[in-house]
Amino acid sequence: MGKFIYESGIRAEFDDRVLSHLQVTIGTKLRRNEPFYFTWHGDVSTGGGRTTVWMHAAANLVFTYYGGRPAKINRTWLEALMHTANSPGGLRIVAEPTDDGGSELLG
């Protein structure tokens, strides 16, 4: 399980594969100077609540991975994540669709 840390205070754990796709999606939006909301649900063991943060170019973000190998990126999933990030509700994690063959390694 990798960790996403926002502004040194908010921490969330995600599977390394999910975190890799979030990093690419978030990085793409922020490189374009497009702020957005990012919402996720906490683990059931911690109550399963919802957290939303305002993502902007000046935010301090840290992506820490458990594993050392870069993830293979599913372009179809990136498109689905980007679609949510571009919506009024902001980025949220959606299920990974079947890869369309356009995968590449991150890192």
TORPA-4810 file (N, C-alpha, C, O; in nm, 3 decimals):
<nodes>
NODE_1_0.083_-0.118_0.000_0.000_0.000_0.000_0.088_0.124_0.000_0.172_0.142_0.088_M
NODE_2_0.067_0.209_-0.098_0.138_0.336_-0.104_0.063_0.441_-0.025_-0.051_0.420_0.017_G
NODE_3_0.126_0.555_-0.006_0.066_0.664_0.070_0.059_0.790_-0.014_0.152_0.823_-0.088_K
NODE_4_-0.052_0.861_0.001_-0.071_0.993_-0.057_-0.075_1.089_0.060_-0.156_1.073_0.151_F
NODE_5_0.012_1.190_0.059_0.017_1.287_0.167_-0.008_1.425_0.108_0.058_1.467_0.013_I
NODE_6_-0.106_1.496_0.165_-0.145_1.627_0.117_-0.116_1.730_0.224_-0.166_1.720_0.336_Y
NODE_7_-0.035_1.831_0.191_-0.004_1.941_0.283_0.045_1.894_0.419_0.015_1.956_0.521_E
NODE_8_0.120_1.786_0.422_0.182_1.731_0.543_0.085_1.690_0.652_0.128_1.650_0.760_S
NODE_9_-0.044_1.699_0.629_-0.139_1.668_0.734_-0.238_1.560_0.700_-0.280_1.485_0.788_G
NODE_10_-0.277_1.549_0.576_-0.377_1.451_0.535_-0.305_1.337_0.466_-0.231_1.357_0.370_I
NODE_11_-0.328_1.216_0.517_-0.262_1.097_0.462_-0.367_0.994_0.427_-0.465_0.975_0.499_R
NODE_12_-0.346_0.927_0.315_-0.436_0.820_0.273_-0.353_0.709_0.212_-0.252_0.735_0.146_A
NODE_13_-0.394_0.586_0.233_-0.326_0.471_0.173_-0.405_0.420_0.054_-0.527_0.406_0.059_E
NODE_14_-0.332_0.394_-0.053_-0.390_0.339_-0.175_-0.297_0.229_-0.225_-0.176_0.232_-0.200_F
NODE_15_-0.352_0.133_-0.294_-0.273_0.032_-0.362_-0.175_0.104_-0.454_-0.209_0.206_-0.514_D
NODE_16_-0.052_0.053_-0.465_0.050_0.117_-0.549_0.000_0.142_-0.692_0.031_0.245_-0.751_D
NODE_17_-0.074_0.049_-0.746_-0.125_0.064_-0.884_-0.222_0.182_-0.893_-0.214_0.262_-0.986_R
NODE_18_-0.312_0.191_-0.798_-0.406_0.303_-0.794_-0.330_0.434_-0.778_-0.356_0.531_-0.848_V
NODE_19_-0.234_0.435_-0.684_-0.157_0.555_-0.657_-0.080_0.602_-0.780_-0.069_0.722_-0.804_L
NODE_20_-0.027_0.510_-0.857_0.046_0.546_-0.980_-0.045_0.618_-1.078_-0.006_0.717_-1.139_S
NODE_21_-0.167_0.569_-1.093_-0.262_0.631_-1.185_-0.310_0.766_-1.131_-0.333_0.859_-1.208_H
NODE_22_-0.325_0.777_-0.999_-0.361_0.905_-0.940_-0.250_1.007_-0.961_-0.277_1.123_-0.992_L
NODE_23_-0.125_0.964_-0.945_-0.012_1.055_-0.963_-0.010_1.113_-1.104_0.010_1.234_-1.121_Q
NODE_24_-0.031_1.030_-1.204_-0.030_1.078_-1.342_-0.147_1.173_-1.366_-0.130_1.278_-1.427_V
NODE_25_-0.265_1.136_-1.318_-0.384_1.220_-1.337_-0.367_1.355_-1.267_-0.389_1.460_-1.328_T
NODE_26_-0.328_1.353_-1.141_-0.309_1.476_-1.064_-0.199_1.562_-1.126_-0.216_1.683_-1.141_I
NODE_27_-0.089_1.499_-1.162_0.022_1.572_-1.223_-0.018_1.639_-1.353_0.022_1.753_-1.380_G
NODE_28_-0.097_1.570_-1.434_-0.143_1.627_-1.561_-0.229_1.750_-1.536_-0.209_1.853_-1.600_T
NODE_29_-0.325_1.740_-1.445_-0.413_1.854_-1.415_-0.333_1.973_-1.361_-0.355_2.087_-1.403_K
NODE_30_-0.242_1.947_-1.269_-0.168_2.057_-1.207_-0.067_2.120_-1.304_-0.042_2.241_-1.298_L
NODE_31_-0.008_2.039_-1.392_0.081_2.094_-1.495_0.006_2.192_-1.585_0.063_2.289_-1.634_R
NODE_32_-0.122_2.164_-1.605_-0.207_2.252_-1.688_-0.261_2.370_-1.607_-0.337_2.452_-1.659_R
NODE_33_-0.223_2.377_-1.481_-0.272_2.480_-1.390_-0.424_2.476_-1.377_-0.491_2.579_-1.380_N
NODE_34_-0.478_2.354_-1.363_-0.622_2.332_-1.349_-0.650_2.275_-1.210_-0.641_2.154_-1.191_E
NODE_35_-0.684_2.360_-1.113_-0.717_2.309_-0.980_-0.848_2.230_-0.983_-0.931_2.249_-1.071_P
NODE_36_-0.865_2.140_-0.885_-0.981_2.053_-0.883_-0.994_1.990_-0.744_-0.900_1.992_-0.665_F
NODE_37_-1.112_1.934_-0.716_-1.132_1.857_-0.594_-1.087_1.714_-0.615_-1.097_1.661_-0.726_Y
NODE_38_-1.037_1.650_-0.510_-1.006_1.507_-0.510_-1.075_1.447_-0.388_-1.048_1.488_-0.275_F
NODE_39_-1.163_1.351_-0.411_-1.240_1.288_-0.305_-1.214_1.138_-0.303_-1.211_1.073_-0.408_T
NODE_40_-1.196_1.083_-0.183_-1.183_0.938_-0.167_-1.253_0.896_-0.039_-1.279_0.977_0.050_W
NODE_41_-1.283_0.767_-0.033_-1.345_0.708_0.085_-1.238_0.637_0.167_-1.154_0.567_0.113_H
NODE_42_-1.243_0.657_0.298_-1.148_0.594_0.388_-1.175_0.446_0.402_-1.281_0.396_0.363_G
NODE_43_-1.079_0.376_0.457_-1.090_0.233_0.482_-1.202_0.208_0.583_-1.223_0.287_0.675_D
NODE_44_-1.272_0.098_0.566_-1.382_0.061_0.656_-1.331_0.049_0.799_-1.405_0.078_0.894_V
NODE_45_-1.206_0.006_0.816_-1.151_-0.011_0.950_-1.138_0.123_1.025_-1.129_0.125_1.147_S
NODE_46_-1.136_0.233_0.951_-1.126_0.364_1.014_-1.258_0.441_1.005_-1.261_0.562_1.026_T
NODE_47_-1.366_0.371_0.974_-1.498_0.434_0.969_-1.551_0.454_0.829_-1.670_0.477_0.811_G
NODE_48_-1.465_0.445_0.728_-1.510_0.452_0.589_-1.560_0.589_0.547_-1.631_0.599_0.447_G
NODE_49_-1.525_0.693_0.619_-1.570_0.828_0.584_-1.511_0.878_0.454_-1.428_0.812_0.392_G
NODE_50_-1.556_0.995_0.413_-1.513_1.055_0.287_-1.423_1.175_0.317_-1.449_1.251_0.409_R
NODE_51_-1.316_1.191_0.237_-1.226_1.304_0.248_-1.221_1.374_0.113_-1.212_1.307_0.009_T
NODE_52_-1.226_1.506_0.113_-1.212_1.585_-0.009_-1.107_1.692_0.015_-1.110_1.761_0.117_T
NODE_53_-1.013_1.706_-0.079_-0.912_1.811_-0.072_-0.916_1.892_-0.201_-0.953_1.841_-0.307_V
NODE_54_-0.878_2.019_-0.191_-0.869_2.108_-0.307_-0.727_2.098_-0.360_-0.632_2.139_-0.294_W
NODE_55_-0.712_2.043_-0.479_-0.583_2.024_-0.542_-0.548_2.148_-0.624_-0.626_2.192_-0.708_M
NODE_56_-0.429_2.204_-0.599_-0.384_2.324_-0.671_-0.233_2.316_-0.685_-0.166_2.239_-0.616_H
NODE_57_-0.180_2.397_-0.775_-0.038_2.389_-0.810_0.056_2.418_-0.693_0.169_2.370_-0.693_A
NODE_58_0.012_2.495_-0.594_0.099_2.528_-0.481_0.091_2.426_-0.367_0.161_2.440_-0.267_A
NODE_59_0.006_2.324_-0.381_-0.011_2.224_-0.276_0.113_2.138_-0.264_0.179_2.107_-0.363_A
NODE_60_0.144_2.099_-0.141_0.256_2.009_-0.114_0.203_1.867_-0.120_0.126_1.825_-0.033_N
NODE_61_0.243_1.791_-0.222_0.195_1.654_-0.243_0.311_1.557_-0.235_0.420_1.585_-0.283_L
NODE_62_0.286_1.442_-0.173_0.387_1.337_-0.166_0.319_1.205_-0.204_0.213_1.172_-0.152_V
NODE_63_0.381_1.130_-0.294_0.335_0.998_-0.334_0.445_0.901_-0.291_0.555_0.904_-0.347_F
NODE_64_0.417_0.814_-0.195_0.515_0.719_-0.146_0.466_0.578_-0.178_0.354_0.541_-0.144_T
NODE_65_0.551_0.501_-0.244_0.513_0.367_-0.289_0.575_0.260_-0.201_0.689_0.273_-0.155_Y
NODE_66_0.500_0.155_-0.178_0.551_0.042_-0.101_0.651_-0.037_-0.185_0.760_-0.071_-0.138_Y
NODE_67_0.614_-0.065_-0.309_0.700_-0.143_-0.398_0.798_-0.056_-0.472_0.780_0.065_-0.483_G
NODE_68_0.903_-0.117_-0.523_1.007_-0.044_-0.594_0.991_-0.043_-0.745_1.060_0.032_-0.814_G
NODE_69_0.903_-0.127_-0.797_0.886_-0.135_-0.943_0.779_-0.039_-0.991_0.674_-0.026_-0.929_R
NODE_70_0.806_0.030_-1.104_0.704_0.121_-1.158_0.583_0.043_-1.210_0.596_-0.070_-1.258_P
NODE_71_0.468_0.104_-1.199_0.344_0.040_-1.246_0.330_0.055_-1.397_0.378_0.152_-1.455_A
NODE_72_0.266_-0.041_-1.457_0.230_-0.031_-1.597_0.101_0.052_-1.602_0.002_0.018_-1.537_K
NODE_73_0.103_0.160_-1.679_-0.008_0.254_-1.682_-0.111_0.213_-1.787_-0.078_0.185_-1.902_I
NODE_74_-0.236_0.211_-1.745_-0.350_0.178_-1.831_-0.409_0.311_-1.880_-0.471_0.384_-1.804_N
NODE_75_-0.388_0.341_-2.008_-0.435_0.468_-2.064_-0.587_0.482_-2.056_-0.638_0.592_-2.037_R
NODE_76_-0.659_0.373_-2.071_-0.805_0.378_-2.062_-0.848_0.421_-1.923_-0.942_0.499_-1.907_T
NODE_77_-0.781_0.370_-1.822_-0.810_0.409_-1.683_-0.776_0.556_-1.661_-0.852_0.628_-1.597_W
NODE_78_-0.660_0.600_-1.714_-0.623_0.741_-1.702_-0.731_0.831_-1.761_-0.766_0.934_-1.703_L
NODE_79_-0.784_0.793_-1.876_-0.890_0.872_-1.939_-1.015_0.877_-1.850_-1.078_0.981_-1.838_E
NODE_80_-1.049_0.764_-1.787_-1.165_0.760_-1.698_-1.142_0.847_-1.574_-1.232_0.919_-1.531_A
NODE_81_-1.021_0.840_-1.518_-0.989_0.924_-1.402_-0.989_1.071_-1.440_-1.039_1.155_-1.365_L
NODE_82_-0.933_1.104_-1.556_-0.929_1.242_-1.601_-1.071_1.295_-1.625_-1.100_1.411_-1.599_M
NODE_83_-1.158_1.208_-1.674_-1.297_1.248_-1.695_-1.361_1.291_-1.563_-1.431_1.392_-1.558_H
NODE_84_-1.337_1.215_-1.455_-1.393_1.254_-1.325_-1.327_1.382_-1.276_-1.395_1.468_-1.220_T
NODE_85_-1.196_1.396_-1.295_-1.125_1.515_-1.249_-1.176_1.641_-1.317_-1.172_1.749_-1.259_A
NODE_86_-1.222_1.627_-1.440_-1.274_1.741_-1.516_-1.420_1.771_-1.485_-1.475_1.869_-1.535_N
NODE_87_-1.484_1.689_-1.404_-1.625_1.710_-1.370_-1.638_1.806_-1.251_-1.540_1.829_-1.180_S
NODE_88_-1.757_1.863_-1.230_-1.775_1.955_-1.117_-1.745_1.892_-0.981_-1.700_1.961_-0.889_P
NODE_89_-1.767_1.762_-0.967_-1.740_1.692_-0.841_-1.594_1.661_-0.819_-1.553_1.633_-0.706_G
NODE_90_-1.513_1.666_-0.922_-1.370_1.643_-0.911_-1.329_1.498_-0.920_-1.411_1.409_-0.942_G
NODE_91_-1.199_1.477_-0.904_-1.139_1.344_-0.917_-1.190_1.249_-0.810_-1.195_1.282_-0.692_L
NODE_92_-1.226_1.131_-0.853_-1.260_1.022_-0.762_-1.212_0.893_-0.828_-1.201_0.885_-0.951_R
NODE_93_-1.183_0.795_-0.747_-1.131_0.669_-0.799_-1.244_0.587_-0.858_-1.347_0.565_-0.794_I
NODE_94_-1.224_0.542_-0.980_-1.320_0.456_-1.048_-1.252_0.322_-1.075_-1.129_0.313_-1.076_V
NODE_95_-1.331_0.220_-1.098_-1.277_0.086_-1.124_-1.192_0.087_-1.251_-1.222_0.158_-1.347_A
NODE_96_-1.087_0.007_-1.249_-0.999_-0.001_-1.365_-1.067_-0.077_-1.478_-1.107_-0.192_-1.460_E
NODE_97_-1.081_-0.012_-1.594_-1.138_-0.082_-1.710_-1.031_-0.167_-1.778_-0.913_-0.155_-1.747_P
NODE_98_-1.073_-0.250_-1.869_-0.980_-0.331_-1.946_-0.889_-0.238_-2.025_-0.934_-0.140_-2.083_T
NODE_99_-0.761_-0.271_-2.027_-0.663_-0.189_-2.097_-0.686_-0.200_-2.247_-0.717_-0.307_-2.299_D
NODE_100_-0.672_-0.088_-2.317_-0.690_-0.086_-2.462_-0.561_-0.115_-2.539_-0.556_-0.100_-2.661_D
NODE_101_-0.458_-0.156_-2.464_-0.331_-0.187_-2.529_-0.234_-0.071_-2.532_-0.124_-0.084_-2.585_G
NODE_102_-0.272_0.043_-2.477_-0.185_0.160_-2.481_-0.110_0.183_-2.351_-0.091_0.297_-2.310_G
NODE_103_-0.066_0.075_-2.287_0.002_0.087_-2.159_0.148_0.126_-2.175_0.212_0.097_-2.276_S
NODE_104_0.199_0.192_-2.070_0.342_0.224_-2.065_0.383_0.222_-1.920_0.299_0.230_-1.831_E
NODE_105_0.512_0.213_-1.895_0.562_0.212_-1.758_0.575_0.354_-1.706_0.617_0.444_-1.778_L
NODE_106_0.538_0.372_-1.580_0.557_0.499_-1.511_0.696_0.498_-1.451_0.740_0.396_-1.399_L
NODE_107_0.764_0.609_-1.457_0.891_0.618_-1.389_1.001_0.624_-1.485_1.117_0.632_-1.446_G
</nodes>
